[in-house]
Structures are given as structure tokens and as C-alpha cells.
Amino acid sequence: MSQWARKRQRNGNPIDSATSSTVAVIVDPRPPESALKFRPPPPAPAAASSTATASIPPPIPGGFNDSASADVILRLYIDNSPFDSGSENAAVPSNQSAEVLVHVHSEKLLRAKYFDALLSDRWNGEGDSYPAAAEKPMRLNLGVGTSVGSMRTHLMAVRLLYADDFSGTINCPMVAILLLPVALKLLFEDCIKHCVRFLEAVPWSEEEEQRVLSLIPLLGKNEADMLLARVSPRKLDSCEDMLHGLIMTAIHNHPNIAAVKPFVSRLMRDFSSTDSARRVLEKAFLKCLKDVKQALEEYSSPDLRGNQNETEAIQRLNLHGCLSNGKQLVWLVERMVELRVAELAVNEWSKQSQLALDLHRAFREDAWRNIVPGLPSVILKCTSKLADAVVSGTVLADAQVRKKLVEDWLPVLIVCKDSLLPNHKTQQMPSSKSVYVELEEAFLKIISTLPMADSQELLRQCLSFSTRDYEDCPHLIAGFNTWFHRATRPPQTS
């Protein structure tokens, strides 16, 4: 026994186990033509001339392989057709018989339309390929491919002609996958339907899925649709719909947001299409930005016609809505910067002069302090992430976009810092950078990229970054030193 055959014997095979009781008597691979009285198939290759040994199932009275009651002898032989998947001179595997005879009953064969056509009266007497009606038992040929296990699979399909319940045999995806082409070849509708139903209902491995995909073109429309529903999207943008739904669930609806957000972030990092991820994130960003603006607009322009307590309650809800959507906005901006798709976010944030004005007005009041004390930090963190993306070159923004980003959001930074740290000019800043200092540094670096006239105007507003101790604001010192160093150069023309 070859090493390959011993390995197969040790590891087993779904078809082997399912057909261990179906292999019939093995005969010489070239039976006498006078014994069969029909045109023999092409001779079996020399490599298969030796007769293999196989277990013979005990005949079931009136059933499969019962020679006493059978009226048909079915001869399964290895068919080295040039159209076979193997080569023309492929040898039969050492553990596969070159020829098998089984005793079957014509009324059972009629379940398969292929055999029904062979046994039909209209074929009788038409050529010597078909048996005469008077010949008992009739003899039929069935060619089998040279692939490993093909003989066993065909025997299993023939045995299933006697079965009303296929569940005992078709009990794993690979058995159904191997049986389905044979059932299609024999036009065995009951077997085809059961294989498709089984495959539709159970999970597949990656290898099994590839084999199912190769079988789908061979199926009828109804059967193909059953399997295609699992593996074929109904529209081209299904991935974007899925990602968008995951993002909106992660930032709004899921009860365990802390665990879900990192998982969705990983999915987006691993997703192959950057363009799709860009479109999905941009759509979600615009939605959250709209919600932040709407909540702040309603807070800034309350409806004073109702009860004062109701008005205050609505104001609180508006501030909470602004904070909640602002947090989601920060997460979305982080994902966009991480995937290097934050161009739209930077451009849109630079156009929010009205939003910045509303925030500036709100932070000058005291109402927000006891309701949403974390709101300034959230707004500045979002601005800082976008400003850092511009500074690092992750987003290549035009000069006008860079100017507006600083021009509109610098007053918000100043009022937030003044309101939260009223004595910051007399206090030493903590050793770890706060979000305020990070944004100050980013704004000063962006200012250094602007034309001299624009940077001169914006640097004046940055005096609020200064502290009583001159050494505590090195970023501000560096910003002014850079400007003065450039300003002392003689004018140059291009």
C-alpha cells in the first residue's frame, strides 16, 4: 500500500465513511464483450489493470445490490475522457477500482431522469449501446471520472436512489458538495434538492465555500438563488452600508460603546477599500456635525414662550446633546486621521464660523459649567486632532483653509482657557501637556505656514497664550521669533 493510501486510510474521508457498505463486487477491468452485449468503454489504463479489493455489503432483499431480485446490472467504469478534469493518460488512484458492477432495480433507477431516459421504450433497439427489452437482466454503463473518490461518490448516489431520507448520508457539507455534481449528472432531483437545502442551512469552511461557488453555475435558478443569497451582495455598496451601520451603532445605540468602538476601529483599519471607508466616515461626520450645530443653535436661541422650568430643561437637553454628539465627532475625526481620509473634516471645520461664534458666546456664560463641564474639552480636542493633521501633512489644506481654521477657532480656545483657568497667567502649567497647550502649539505652527500679513494678524491674538513666567510659553516665543526672523529679511521678488 502506498504512503498516500495509508494516510487516507488513517485520516478517513466523509465519502469513505458514508459508502463503506456500498462498494460492490469488483470484476476484471475488461469484461468479455459477449457477456455484456453492449459496446464497451475505452479500455482501462494499464496502471489500473490489477483488481482492487473492497468490502462487499450484504445484499438487502429487494434492495440495493440484491442480485436475486435486481433486473439491471449497472457497470460503473473509469472514463478517461479527454473532457475529464484529469489528463488523458491519468492513472486510476491505487485505492480506486477501475470497474464496479452493482445489481439494481429499474423502478428505483427511474428516480433519476438520466436512467429514466436510458430505460425508456423510445430507446429500445436504437443502436447497440442500449439493451434490448428482452434481455434480462438489462445492462447499463455509467462512466466515472478519474478524480479521487469519484467511484465512491457515484456508488453513494446510486444507493440513495433507494432512500427516502437522505439525512443519514448527507451529514456534512463536503459530502453534499461531492454528491451534488453526480446528482446533477444523473438528473436526480430529490438528491439535488436535499444537497442544496443542506448546504444552504449549514456553515461552510473557506475551502467549502470556494467549491460551492464553483457549483452554483451548474444549478437551476431557484437552487442557485438559495446559495447566492449567502455569498453574493444584492447591491454594489453593501460594504459601505454595513460599515455605516456599524459606525452609527457604535457611536449612538450600542450599550457597550467602550468595547464596540475599538472593534469597529479595527474593522475599518483592516478594510481593503480606503475610498469606501472615506465615504462612510465622511457621511457619519457630516451627520454628527449637523447634530452638534442643531443642538447648539437651539440652546443659543431658546423658545421663551413656554414655562421657565420647561425652557431650562430643554436647554439642558440641548447642551447634553451637543456634548454627546461632540464626543462622537472626536471619535470619528480620530478614525479619519488614522486612515488619512480627513480632508473633508478639515475643510468643513474651517467653515464653521457660526458654530464657533455660538460656542464662544455659550462659554462666556456660566450655565454650561454645572450641566456639561466637559464640553469645552471635547470641542477643543476635535479642533486639535484636525489641526495636528494639517501640521503633520496628513491633510494638505489650502492656505485659505488653514487661515480660517485658526481664525475661527482661536477665539474659542482663548475663551475656554480663560473660563476654565482664570488664573492661568499666575499659575505654572502642569508638566503634562493639556489639550489647550497642544492646540496652541498646533495653531502657532499653522500660522507659520501662512503669508506674512496673515500670520502677523493672527499672532497678535495669540498673546493670550502668554504667562507671567516668560519661560513657560516656549511655543509662543518660537512663533514670534520665527515671524521676526522672516520680517528682517530684505524683500525678495520671484
C-alpha positions in Angstrom: 0.0 0.0 0.0 1.4 3.4 -1.0 2.2 6.1 1.6 -0.7 8.2 0.2 -3.1 5.3 0.5 -2.0 4.6 4.1 -2.5 8.3 5.0 -6.0 8.2 3.5 -6.8 5.0 5.5 -5.7 6.7 8.7 -7.4 10.0 8.2 -10.6 8.8 6.7 -12.9 10.6 4.3 -16.6 11.7 4.5 -17.3 9.7 1.4 -15.3 6.7 2.6 -17.3 6.5 5.8 -20.6 7.1 4.1 -20.1 4.4 1.5 -18.2 1.8 3.5 -21.2 -0.5 3.0 -21.9 0.3 -0.7 -18.9 -1.0 -2.6 -20.0 -4.0 -4.8 -18.2 -6.9 -6.4 -15.1 -5.9 -8.4 -14.6 -7.7 -11.7 -11.8 -7.8 -14.3 -11.4 -4.3 -15.8 -12.0 -5.6 -19.3 -15.0 -8.0 -19.3 -15.8 -10.1 -22.4 -17.8 -8.2 -24.9 -20.0 -11.3 -25.4 -21.0 -11.3 -21.7 -22.4 -7.7 -21.8 -23.6 -7.4 -25.4 -23.0 -3.6 -25.5 -20.2 -1.5 -26.8 -17.5 -1.5 -24.1 -16.0 1.8 -22.9 -12.4 2.6 -23.7 -10.0 0.1 -22.0 -8.9 1.0 -18.6 -5.3 2.3 -18.3 -2.6 -0.2 -17.5 -2.0 1.3 -14.1 -5.4 0.1 -13.1 -5.3 -3.4 -14.6 -5.0 -5.1 -11.2 -8.2 -5.8 -9.4 -8.7 -3.9 -6.2 -10.1 -5.4 -3.1 -13.2 -3.9 -1.5 -15.7 -4.8 1.2 -19.0 -6.2 -0.2 -22.1 -5.2 1.6 -24.6 -7.9 2.4 -27.4 -7.7 -0.1 -30.7 -6.3 1.2 -33.6 -8.5 -0.1 -35.4 -6.4 -2.7 -32.9 -3.6 -2.1 -29.6 -2.2 -3.3 -27.2 -4.8 -4.8 -29.6 -7.7 -4.4 -28.8 -9.9 -7.3 -31.8 -12.2 -6.7 -34.4 -9.5 -7.4 -32.5 -7.0 -9.5 -33.4 -6.6 -13.1 -30.5 -4.3 -14.1 -26.7 -4.7 -13.8 -25.1 -1.2 -13.6 -21.5 -1.1 -14.6 -19.5 1.9 -13.3 -16.2 2.2 -15.0 -13.3 4.8 -15.0 -13.8 7.0 -18.0 -10.6 8.7 -19.2 -12.4 11.1 -21.5 -10.4 13.9 -23.0 -13.0 16.2 -21.4 -12.4 14.8 -18.0 -10.7 17.1 -15.4 -7.7 14.9 -15.3 -5.2 14.3 -18.1 -6.0 11.9 -20.9 -3.5 9.3 -19.6 -4.2 9.8 -15.9 -3.8 6.6 -13.9 -6.6 5.5 -11.6 -5.6 6.1 -8.0 -4.4 3.0 -6.2 -7.3 2.9 -3.8 -9.9 3.3 -6.5 -11.4 0.4 -8.5 -11.3 0.5 -12.3 -14.7 -1.0 -12.6 -17.6 -1.9 -10.3 -20.8 -3.9 -11.0 -23.9 -3.4 -8.9 -27.3 -5.0 -9.1 -30.1 -2.5 -9.1 -33.8 -2.3 -9.8 -35.2 -0.4 -12.7 -38.1 1.1 -10.7 -35.5 2.7 -8.4 -33.4 4.0 -11.3 -36.4 5.9 -12.6 -36.0 8.4 -9.8 -33.1 9.8 -11.8 -34.1 11.2 -15.2 -30.8 10.1 -16.7 -31.7 6.4 -16.1 -35.3 7.1 -16.9 -34.2 8.1 -20.4 -32.0 5.1 -20.8 -34.7 2.7 -19.8 -37.5 4.4 -21.8 -39.1 2.4 -24.5 -38.1 5.0 -27.1 -34.5 4.0 -26.7 -35.0 0.3 -27.2 -33.4 -1.1 -30.3 -31.7 2.2 -31.2 -28.1 1.1 -31.6 -26.0 -1.4 -29.8 -25.3 1.0 -27.0 -28.6 0.2 -25.4 -30.0 -3.1 -24.2 -32.9 -4.8 -25.9 -36.1 -5.0 -23.9 -35.9 -8.8 -23.9 -32.5 -9.0 -22.3 -32.8 -9.9 -18.6 -31.1 -8.5 -16.6 -30.5 -5.4 -18.6 -27.0 -4.0 -18.6 -26.2 -0.3 -18.3 -22.9 1.6 -18.4 -22.1 4.7 -16.3 -18.7 6.4 -16.8 -17.0 7.8 -13.7 -14.2 10.4 -13.7 -10.7 9.7 -12.6 -10.7 12.1 -9.6 -10.1 10.6 -6.2 -13.2 9.3 -4.6 -15.3 9.6 -7.8 -16.3 5.9 -7.8 -17.4 6.0 -4.2 -19.4 9.2 -4.8 -21.2 7.6 -7.8 -22.0 4.5 -5.7 -23.4 6.6 -3.0 -25.6 8.5 -5.4 -26.9 5.2 -6.8 -27.6 3.8 -3.3 -29.5 7.0 -2.5 -32.0 6.1 -5.3 -33.3 3.6 -2.7 -33.5 6.1 0.1 -36.4 8.3 1.2 -34.5 10.0 3.9 -31.0 11.4 2.9 -30.1 12.9 6.2 -28.2 9.8 7.4 -25.9 10.0 4.4 -25.7 13.7 3.6 -24.5 14.8 7.0 -21.6 17.3 6.4 -21.0 20.0 3.8 -18.3 18.1 1.9 -20.5 15.1 1.3 -23.2 17.3 -0.1 -20.5 19.2 -2.3 -19.2 15.9 -3.7 -22.6 14.4 -4.3 -24.1 17.4 -6.0 -22.3 17.2 -9.3 -23.1 13.5 -9.5 -26.8 14.2 -8.7 -26.8 16.9 -11.4 -25.2 14.5 -13.9 -27.9 11.8 -13.2 -30.7 14.4 -13.0 -31.5 13.1 -9.6 -33.8 15.9 -8.5 -34.5 14.7 -4.9 -30.8 14.4 -4.2 -30.1 17.8 -5.8 -32.7 19.5 -3.6 -31.5 17.9 -0.4 -27.9 18.7 -1.1 -28.8 22.4 -1.8 -31.1 22.6 1.3 -28.3 21.1 3.4 -25.7 23.5 2.0 -28.0 26.5 2.4 -28.6 25.6 6.1 -25.1 24.9 7.5 -21.9 26.9 7.9 -19.0 26.4 5.4 -15.3 26.5 5.7 -13.4 28.7 3.4 -12.5 25.8 1.1 -16.1 24.5 1.1 -17.3 28.0 0.1 -15.0 28.1 -2.9 -16.3 24.7 -4.0 -19.9 25.8 -3.5 -19.2 28.9 -5.7 -17.9 26.6 -8.5 -21.1 24.5 -8.3 -23.6 27.4 -8.4 -23.4 28.0 -12.2 -24.5 24.3 -12.7 -27.7 24.7 -10.7 -31.2 25.8 -11.7 -32.3 29.4 -10.8 -34.2 28.5 -7.6 -31.4 26.4 -6.2 -28.7 28.9 -7.3 -30.6 31.8 -5.7 -30.7 29.9 -2.4 -27.0 29.7 -2.2 -26.2 33.0 -3.9 -28.2 34.8 -1.2 -25.5 33.9 1.3 -22.4 34.8 -0.8 -23.5 37.5 -3.3 -24.4 41.0 -2.3 -27.7 42.5 -3.7 -26.1 45.8 -4.5 -22.6 47.2 -5.1 -22.4 49.4 -2.0 -23.3 46.7 0.5 -19.9 47.0 2.3 -20.5 50.8 2.7 -24.0 50.2 4.1 -22.6 47.6 6.6 -19.7 49.9 7.7 -22.0 52.9 8.1 -24.5 50.9 10.1 -21.6 49.6 12.4 -20.3 53.1 12.9 -23.7 54.6 13.8 -24.4 51.7 16.1 -21.0 52.1 17.8 -21.4 55.8 18.4 -25.1 56.0 19.3 -27.1 52.9 20.1 -24.9 50.2 21.5 -25.0 49.8 25.3 -21.3 48.7 25.5 -19.8 51.6 23.5 -16.4 51.3 25.2 -15.8 47.8 23.8 -17.6 48.2 20.5 -15.7 51.3 19.3 -12.2 49.6 19.3 -13.7 46.7 17.4 -15.2 48.9 14.8 -12.0 50.8 14.5 -10.1 47.6 13.8 -12.6 46.6 11.2 -12.1 49.9 9.4 -8.3 49.6 9.6 -8.4 46.2 8.1 -11.0 47.1 5.4 -9.4 46.9 2.0 -11.2 49.8 0.3 -9.9 53.2 1.6 -12.4 55.0 -0.7 -15.3 53.2 0.8 -14.1 53.9 4.4 -13.6 57.5 3.4 -17.2 57.9 2.1 -18.7 56.1 5.2 -16.7 58.2 7.7 -17.5 61.5 5.8 -21.2 60.7 5.9 -21.1 59.9 9.6 -19.0 63.0 10.3 -21.4 65.3 8.5 -24.4 63.8 10.4 -22.7 64.3 13.8 -21.6 67.8 12.9 -25.2 68.7 11.9 -26.5 67.4 15.2 -23.9 69.4 17.2 -24.8 72.6 15.3 -28.6 72.0 15.7 -28.3 71.4 19.4 -26.2 74.5 19.9 -28.4 76.6 17.7 -31.5 75.6 19.8 -29.5 76.4 23.0 -28.4 79.8 21.7 -31.9 80.7 20.5 -34.3 79.2 23.1 -38.1 79.4 22.8 -39.0 81.6 25.7 -42.8 81.4 25.2 -43.2 78.4 27.5 -42.8 77.8 31.2 -39.4 78.8 32.6 -38.7 75.4 34.1 -39.5 73.7 30.8 -37.2 76.1 28.9 -34.4 75.3 31.3 -35.0 71.6 30.9 -34.8 71.9 27.1 -31.7 74.0 27.4 -30.1 71.3 29.5 -31.1 68.6 26.9 -29.6 70.7 24.1 -26.3 71.1 25.9 -26.2 67.3 26.7 -27.0 66.6 23.0 -24.1 68.9 22.0 -21.7 67.1 24.3 -22.8 63.6 23.3 -22.6 64.3 19.6 -19.3 66.2 20.1 -17.7 63.1 21.7 -18.8 61.0 18.7 -17.4 63.7 16.4 -14.0 63.4 18.2 -14.0 59.6 17.7 -14.9 60.0 14.0 -12.1 62.5 13.5 -9.6 60.2 15.1 -10.6 57.4 12.7 -10.4 59.7 9.7 -7.0 61.0 10.7 -5.8 57.4 11.4 -6.9 56.3 7.9 -5.6 59.5 6.3 -9.0 60.5 5.0 -9.7 63.7 7.0 -9.7 66.2 4.1 -13.4 66.8 4.2 -13.4 67.1 8.0 -10.7 69.8 8.0 -12.5 71.7 5.2 -15.8 71.6 6.9 -14.4 72.5 10.3 -12.8 75.6 8.8 -16.2 76.7 7.5 -17.9 76.6 10.9 -17.7 80.3 11.8 -21.2 80.4 13.1 -20.7 77.3 15.2 -17.5 78.8 16.6 -19.4 82.0 17.4 -22.2 80.2 19.2 -19.7 78.2 21.2 -17.8 81.4 22.1 -21.0 83.0 23.3 -22.0 79.9 25.3 -18.7 79.5 27.0 -18.7 83.2 28.2 -21.8 82.3 30.2 -21.9 80.2 33.3 -24.9 77.9 32.5 -22.8 75.2 30.9 -20.4 74.8 33.9 -22.8 72.7 36.0 -24.5 71.0 33.1 -21.7 69.9 30.7 -18.4 70.8 32.2 -16.6 68.6 29.7 -17.9 70.3 26.6 -15.0 72.8 26.1 -12.5 69.9 26.3 -14.4 67.9 23.7 -14.7 70.8 21.2 -11.0 71.7 21.6 -9.9 68.1 21.3 -11.8 67.8 18.0 -10.1 71.0 16.8 -6.7 69.8 18.0 -7.0 66.5 16.1 -7.8 68.3 12.8 -5.1 71.0 13.4 -2.5 68.3 14.1 -3.5 66.5 10.8 -2.8 69.8 9.0 0.6 70.4 10.8 1.8 66.8 10.1 0.9 66.9 6.4 -1.7 64.1 6.7 -4.1 66.6 5.3 -2.8 69.1 2.7 -5.0 72.0 3.2 -5.0 75.2 1.1 -3.7 78.4 2.7 -7.2 79.9 3.0 -8.5 76.7 4.8 -5.5 76.9 7.2 -6.2 80.5 7.9 -9.9 80.1 8.5 -9.2 77.1 10.8 -7.1 79.3 13.1 -9.1 82.5 12.6 -12.5 81.0 13.6 -11.4 78.6 16.4 -8.6 80.6 18.1 -11.2 82.8 19.9 -12.9 79.6 21.2 -9.6 78.3 22.5 -9.0 81.6 24.3 -12.4 81.8 26.0 -12.2 78.2 27.0 -8.8 78.6 28.6 -9.8 81.8 30.3 -13.1 80.3 31.7 -11.5 77.1 32.9 -8.2 78.5 34.1 -9.0 82.1 35.2 -5.6 82.4 37.0 -3.5 80.5 34.4 -1.3 83.6 34.0 -0.2 83.3 37.6 -0.1 79.5 37.8 2.6 77.2 36.5 1.2 74.9 33.7 1.3 71.2 34.6 4.2 69.2 33.3 2.0 67.1 31.0 0.6 69.0 28.0 -3.0 69.8 28.3 -5.3 69.9 25.3 -5.0 73.7 25.4 -1.3 73.8 25.1 -1.4 71.1 22.3 -3.9 73.2 20.3 -1.8 76.4 21.0 1.2 74.7 19.5 -0.7 73.4 16.5 -2.2 76.9 15.8 1.2 78.5 16.0 2.7 76.0 13.6 -0.1 76.6 11.2 0.3 80.3 11.5 4.0 79.8 10.5 2.8 78.4 7.1 0.7 81.4 6.2 1.7 84.5 4.3 3.4 87.2 6.4 0.4 89.5 6.5 -2.0 86.8 7.7 0.5 85.4 10.2 1.1 89.0 11.6 -2.6 89.5 12.2 -3.2 86.1 13.9 -0.1 86.2 16.1 -1.4 89.3 17.8 -4.4 87.3 19.0 -2.0 84.6 20.4 -0.8 86.9 23.1 -3.4 85.2 25.3 -1.1 82.2 25.3 1.5 84.1 27.3 2.1 83.5 31.0 3.7 85.6 33.7 6.8 83.5 33.6 8.4 84.1 30.2 9.9 80.6 30.1 6.6 78.8 30.5 5.5 79.6 26.9 8.3 78.5 24.7 5.9 77.7 21.8 4.7 81.3 21.7 8.3 82.6 21.9 9.3 80.4 19.0 6.3 81.6 17.0 7.2 85.2 17.3 10.9 84.6 16.8 10.1 82.9 13.5 8.0 85.8 12.3 10.5 88.5 13.3 13.3 86.5 11.7 11.5 86.4 8.4 10.4 90.0 8.7 14.0 91.2 9.0 14.9 89.7 5.6 15.2 92.1 2.7 12.1 91.9 0.4 12.6 89.5 -2.4 10.8 89.1 -5.7 10.1 85.9 -7.6 
